[in-house]
Amino acid sequence: MSRPREFDVNCALQQSMEIFWAKGFKSTSFEDLTRETGVKKQSLYCVFKDKKSLFLKALALYREQNTAILEDLAAQEMPPLKKLEAIACVSLSEESEIIQQGCLMVNSILEFGTEDQEVAREVEIMLFKVEQILEEIIRCGQEQKVITSRRTSRELAPYLKNLFIGAKILEKSGAPREQIEMNFRTAFALLEQ
């Protein structure tokens, strides 16, 4: 008979995600994970198999949490350009600690590049979902004639997605918030009908 699990798996996963987010995959040791989660190495291994599996689950959790925020904003009753502005506002961090951490997905792209297919796939899933959300908002704005139709929503969504990725890189590199906000204002002005 196996012993009952002695820790909250969801809580340990959330804490692990935060550690990976702060330190990156390669710089995070299993000692970091066990110290911060308060869970023994063997118990973590029993549930998550190894550090890489835990990292992939942490990426999936990050994706789920962040796309849920974007979906909530997209569902709100407000003009499409205001939705895009709200997404930009949410994507920019207020706290210096979070600014230094950047975005876990962007950090993972920079850490792994294309060398790890599983990590690349998880990042790809999130970026695809973000692009879908942006495309829907843009399409709605085009139907309401408040967003330009010079380019299709399918062309504009990847442009905005790349702007958001670039903003997170600029933010992490220490660029002034005013500069990043100016980039967003310029992009949104170009979208106006």
Sequence and secondary structure as in RCSB ss.txt:
>XXXX:A:sequence
MSRPREFDVNCALQQSMEIFWAKGFKSTSFEDLTRETGVKKQSLYCVFKDKKSLFLKALALYREQNTAILEDLAA
QEMPPLKKLEAIACVSLSEESEIIQQGCLMVNSILEFGTEDQEVAREVEIMLFKVEQILEEIIRCGQEQKVITSR
RTSRELAPYLKNLFIGAKILEKSGAPREQIEMNFRTAFALLEQ
>XXXX:A:secstr
      S HHHHHHHHHHHHHHH TTT  HHHHHHHH   HHHHHHHHSSHHHHHHHHHHHHHHHHHHHHHHHHH
SSS HHHHHHHHHHHHS SSHHHHHH  HHHHHHHHHTTS HHHHHHHHHHHHHHHHHHHHHHHHHHHTTSB  S
S HHHHHHHHHHHHHHHHHHHHHT  HHHHHHHHHHHHHHHB 
